[in-house]
Amino acid sequence: MIQTTREQFIRLFGKEPLIVVSPGRINLIGEHTDYNDGFVLPAAIDKKIVYAIALNGTQQCTAHAVFTNETVSFSLDKVQPTKGWINYLMGVVFQLQERGLPMQGFDCVVAGDIPVGAGMSSSAAVEGGLVAALDKLLGYGLDRMQMALIGQKAEHTFPGVKCGIMDQFANLHGKKDQVMRLDCRSLAYEYFPFNFPEYKVVLCNSMVHHSLASSAYNVRRQQCEEGVKAIRLKHAAVQSLRDASMAMLEEVRAQLDPKVYDRCAYVIAEIQRVQDATQLLQAGDLAKFGELMYATHEGLSKLYEVSVPELDFLVSLARQREEVAGARLMGGGFGGCTINLVKADKVDDYISFIQSRYKAEYGKVPEVYVTTIQDGVTVL
């Protein structure tokens, strides 16, 4: 893919490009905790976005997307939200301009094999790859966390998704065979080995396409904030659900809409699960780690209500199989993938089992991706 992207760039623009590889991400545990100042446990993976890019000495930016076979241009004098994939690139350019960084026009070809809408954060990969490319080409000297924050702000302001920092962080900070526990409040992070060579990370796509820009995601954020507001009346030090305990939540239960109570109960439990999960990884206890994944799915499905029947079905299939240590829906929900930890020598059996049972139930064959944990954004 790197070679064909480079060749296509040379064909279209007649010069030698800079190449940037920008990975998708998985999140082993810690879902919907990021915007509640909690912890997450992501890793970068071998599914990626590839940029071939060069400056062009004008005020025009021209991007060709291989996945839609479409070329779009915009002027640096008029960067404003629009529709489609170019919005993510424009969001990055706008944020760099907002910071007063020098900007020049560029040409690029964007390719990739991250399935869109599958919960592997293709949008953060598009953002992170472009920030890193422009940092290199224009000599900004940004550090990786600054790049992640620029990507996050781009997503807030242009596509309008009020995402937490996890996706952009994981995309830029990934390390091969390591997961990262990120404190979404302080942005402190720590690497933990994910060293289970006898297991593979297998993603099963429900083929239900989700869009996080949908109102449901932003509604969950508001409900969490509502819970915090009620708790803060009794406990002034509570700034977010990160600071809250189940005991505090119980104190205000009578004042809360039952849905708001459920959302907050899930998040408080999930923040603790991430803490427990890193201890289990250090102890090499994948069986107990897997049980936490199942508990997360149960919470996402029943309390946070971001699952769909197809995802619940995939997790119920995983529970029937001895070769699976744990499974849950991954990403924002409302579709996308489940993440499964599967014994390496049983992966093929597992895939055929999942695909045949899912087809019998829903009349479609789910795509399955066997992934490995890789480095974050790489400028070649």
N, C-alpha and C positions, 0 to 999 in steps of 0.2 A: 504493500500500500504506500509506503514511504517513497519508493522508487517511482511508482506510477503517478503519484501526486506531483513529485518534482518534475517528471517529464511533461505532465499536462501543463504545469505552470510555464515551463520553457516554451511550449508550443503556443500558449496564449499570449505570453508577455515578452518572450524573446530575451530573457536574462536569467541569471542563476539565482535561485532563492535561498533564503534561510529556511531550515526545516525545524519545526517544533512538534514534538509528540506530547499529547495532553490526555491523560487517562480518565476513564470513568471511575466510579467508586462503588464499593459495597459498604454497608454498615452492618457489622455483626450484631450489635445490640445498641439500644439507645435511640429510639425513634420518637420524634416530636418532642424531644427534650431540649434540642438546641435553642429554640426561641424561648425556652423557659429557664435559661441560664444554667442548664444541667450539663451532664457529661454525655459524650458519644464515643463510639468505638469503630471508626471507619478504617478503610484501607483502599489504596489505589489498585486498580486491576489492569489486566492486559487488553481490555477493550478500550479503544482510543479514538481521539480526533487528531488528524494530522494537518498541520498548516505548512504550505509552501508560500513564502511571503517575502516581498522586497519593497523598499521605498521607491516612489516614482517621481519625486521632485515637483509634484503639483498639489493642488488643494483637493483633488479627487481621490476617493477610496473605492476601489473596484474589487469585488469578491465573487469568485465562482464557486458554487457549492456542487460537489460531485454528486451528493445524494439526491439533489433535485434537478441536476443538470441546468442550473439557472445562474445567470450572471447579473449582479445588482451593483449599481454605483450610487455613491452619495457624496455630497460636498462637505468639507470640514466647516464651512460657513453656516451650514444648515443641518445640524444633527438633532433630530427630534424623533420621539417614539413613532414607530410605524408597525406594520404587520409582518409576520413571517420570521424566518431564521436570521435575517439581516439585523433585526432588532437587537439581538444579543451582541453583535459586533458594534453596532452604533452605541449601545449602552456603555460599553467599555471605553470607546473613543470619547464619549461625552464626559465620563468620570475622570479620565486623564486630563481633558481640557479644564474641567472644574477645579482640578488641583493646580492649575497654572503650569502644567508640564508642556514643553514644546511638542507640537504635533505636526506631522507631515503626512501627505497622502501616501497610500500604499496600494499595491496589488497583491491579491492572495488567492490561492486555491485551498478550499477546505474539504477534506474527505474524512471518513470515519466509519467505524464498525460498532459503535455503541448503539444498541437498539433504542430508538426514541420512545419515550413514554413507558419504559420498562423499569424505571426506578434506579438507573445507574448514573443518573445525573449528567446526561449529555450536555445540558446547558452550561453547567459549571466547567466542563471540559472545553467548550467553545470559548467561554470567557477567559479561563486561566491560560489557555494556549495563546490567545491574542495579547493579553497583558504581558506575558513572558516574552513574546516575539517583539513587541514594541519597546519593551524595556531594553532588550538586547540591541535592537536597531537604532534606538534613539538615546541610549546610554543613560537611562534614568537612575540606575543603581537602586531600584526598589528591592526591599527584602521580601521573602515569600509571604509573610503575613500581610504586609501592605498590599501585595498583589491580590491575595485572597479577599481582603476587605474591599478593594476596588471592584472585583468580580461580583461580590455580594451586593454592593451598592448599585451596580449596573443592572442586576436582576430586579432589585426593588423599584428602580426608577423607569426602566424601559418596558420589559414584559409585565411589570407590576406584581411580581410574586414576592411577598415579604418573607423570603427564606431566611433561615438562620445561617450561621457561618460554616456549618459542617462540610457541605459539598465542595465549596471553593477551597477550604482548608485541606481536605483530603486530596484533592486534585493536585495541589501544589507541594504538599509535604510528604507524600507517600514514600515508603521505603520497602524494598523487596522483602517478602516473608515477615513483615512486621505490621501489627495493627497499632493504631494511635488512640490513646485516650486523651481527648481534648476537653478541657474545661471551658465551656462556651461563655462563661462570664469573664474569667481572667485571661483567656486564650493561652494559658499554660498547657503544655502537652507533654506526653511521655510515650515512648515506644515500648511495645510488649511483643515478644516473639510469638508468632503464630506458626509454631513448628510442629505440625502434625502431618508428616509426609504420607502417612497411610490414609489420609482423608483429603477429599477435594471439596472445593466450594462450588456448588452446582446451583445455578439460577434457573428456575422454571417460570416461564412467562405465561401468565394467565391469558394473554392475547386480548385482555380488556385494556384499552388504551386510556391512560389517565392524563389529565392536564391539571397540574398543581395551581395554575392560575384560576382554577374554578373557585367559586365563593366558599366551598366547604372548608378549604384549608384556612382561609382567613377567619372564618367563623370559629374554628377550633382555637385560634390564637385569642380571639375576643373572649371566648368562654374561660380560658385559663386566666386572662387578666381580670375577669369578673370575680373569679375565686380568690385571687390575690387581694383584690380590693376589700372583700369581706373579711379575710383573715387579718389584713393590716389594721382594721378597726380595733382588733383585740391585741395584735402583736405588731407594734409599729415598726419593728426592725425588718419585717418580711418585705423584701423588694420583689421577689418572684417566687415561683413554686420551688425553686432550688432551696429556698430558706424555710419552706414549710414542712411540717410533719403530718402524718395521718391524724395524730391527736389534735393538732390545730384545726385541721379540716373538719374533724368531727364536731368541734366546738361550734362551727358556723353552719353545720349541715342544714339546720332548720331554716336558715335564711336563704339557702341556695336553691336554685332550680335543680331538680334531680340530675339533669343532663350535665350541668356545670359541675356538680359534685363528682359525677362519674369521670369527667374529663380530668379533673384535678387529681382524683384518686389514682388514675392510671399513671399520670406524669410523675407524681411523688414516688410511686412504686418503681417506675422505670429508671429514675435517676439512681435509686439504690441498686437496682439490678446491674447497672453498668459498673458500679464500684465492686460489687461482688464478682462480676464476670472477670475483671482483670486479675483478681486474686486466684480465681480458678485457672486462668491461663498460665499464671506463674507456677501453679502447682501441677500443671499438665493434666488437669481433670476435665477432659472434653465431655464426658457423660453428664456431669453436673452443669457444665456450661450450656449444653444442649437443652437441658431442662429449663434453664432460664429463657432460652429462645422461645420455647413453647409457651412459657408463661407470658412473655411479651406479646406473642400472637393473640393469646386469649384476651389480654387487656386491650390490644388494638381493635379486636373484633367486637368485644362485648361492651367495653367501657368508653373507648375513644371513638368507636363506630366509624373506622376508616377502611374496614375490610369490605369485600364483596363475596357473594357465595362461591365464586370461582376460586378465590384465594383460600377461603376456609376449606374448600374441597381438597385443594393441593396439599394443605398442611395436614388434613386428616389422612390423606394417602401416605404422607411421610411418616406419620405416627405408627402406621401399620408395619413399617419396614425396619428390621433389625440393623441394617447397614447405615441407617440415618441416626446421627447423634442428636440433631436438633433441626428445627425448621420454623420459619415464620414469614409473614409478609415483610417486604423490605421497601423502604422509601416512604413517600407520603401516604400511600394507600390509594383506594378507589380504583385499583387495577395494578398493572405492572407485575413484578415477579415475587416469587417466594425465594428465600435463600435457604439452602439445605447443606448440611455438612454430611458428606456421603463417603463411605469407605471406598478408596480408590479402585480396588479390584472388583467392586460391585456397581460402578457407575453406569456401565452399559446396561446391566439388568434393570437398574433403577429407572433409567431413561425410558426404556421400552415399557416398563410397568406404568409409569406416569402417563406416557403418551397414549397408551391403549385405553387406560381407564378414563382419562380425561376426554378422549375422543368419544368414548361410549356415552359419557355423561353430557357433554356440551357440543358434540358434533364438529369439533375442531382440534387440530393437533397442536399442543403447545410447543413453542420453540424452547430449547434447553441450551444453556451456555455453561460450559465447564471453564472456570476462570482460575487464574493464578494471581497472587498478590505481587505487585510490581512497584517500581519507583514512580514518583510523581512527575510533573511536567519536566520534560527534558528538551533543552535547546541543543540541537545537533550541530 
